C-alpha cells in the first residue's frame, strides 16, 4: 500500500490570480478547456455561479491536484456544489490518486456540512469509482469522439464508402456557393445567435442566454480557445447566413459545442462544410481528439449523424454525494404524452419568448 503523504492539504484557490492553476494544467495530458481559468471565468461572469475552486498542495506549495467547483442554488434543483455547471464534463485533475481522493472528500464534506446540499461531478470516465463511501457514479449519456491523425492528409472519416459520401456532401456545398469562414466580430456572433435560437426552438431545448455567448466570445476568442465557423451562400452579390457552429478548444481536444442552422437550407449541406473545415483545421493545429458532443437517450438520428463523422461512442459519467433517492433523469428524453405536448408547444413559441424562458430555465435549474 502506498505511503500516505500527511503534508498534503486542500485549499480554496482563485484560478484567475493564482498562476499555479494554469501551470498545473500544462503538465497533464487530459486537461480540457473546461478546466481552464478563462472558462471558469465565463461561468462566473456569464452565468452568475459562485466559485469555490479547490486545490491540493504539498508542504512546499506545489499543486498536486485541482477541482473546479461552483456553488449554485436552483429553485427546483436545490443547493449544489457542481463540477461543473452548464458544462458537459468537469471534475478533478490530479497527479496521483491520493490527491484525487482528498479533493473529492473535501468537496463532499462541504456538502455534508450544509443541510440538503448535493455534490455533483461530471466526468468522461468512471475514474472516481471507489474514492469515497456514498459517492455514487452512473453512466449519463454517450458522447462521440473522433481520434485525429497527426496530419490532415491521413484523415479518413470511417470506412472508404462513408468518407467518400462526406466528401461528396462537402463538394456539393462548395459547388452551390457555400463558403465556410471563421467569425471575426461580435456582430457575426449576434447574427449566429438568432439561428441558434431558431434551432433550439425546433428541437425544443431552452437556449443559452446571449450574455453567456457574449462573455465567452470576449474572454475565449482572443486566446484562440473559441472559434465560430459560419457557412454562407453568395447569390447575385448577396450573402446569406445558412449555419454556424461554435467550438471550444484547449490541450488535445476540440469540442463541437453549439450550433444553429436554417432548416429550409439543409439541402445546401452547410453543416457538412462546417464539420469538414473544423475537423481539418483541428488536425492541422495538432489536436488529437474531436468531440462531437453528447447525445440524449433514444435520439438515434443525432447518434447516427455523429457516428457518420467518425465519432466513437464514449460514456460520460455523473457522480453524486450523498447518493440522491432518485438519480436525475433528462426531461428531454421522456416518452410521456405530456412531454410530447410540451415539446410541440415549445416549437410554436415566438423566438423572443423562448429566449426569455431559456434565461429563466438556466437560472432556476
PyMOL commands that set and color helices and strands:
alter all, ss='L'
color gray80, all
select helices_A, chain A and resi 19-25+33-35+37-47+97-112+152-154+160-175+186-202+210-223+263-268+270-284+300-308+331-333+337-346+351-364
alter helices_A, ss='H'
color red, helices_A
select strands_A, chain A and resi 9-12+50-51+54-57+63-67+70-74+78-83+92-94+117-123+136-147+178-182+226-235+238-250+253-261+289-295+312-321
alter strands_A, ss='S'
color yellow, strands_A
deselect
rebuild
show_as cartoon
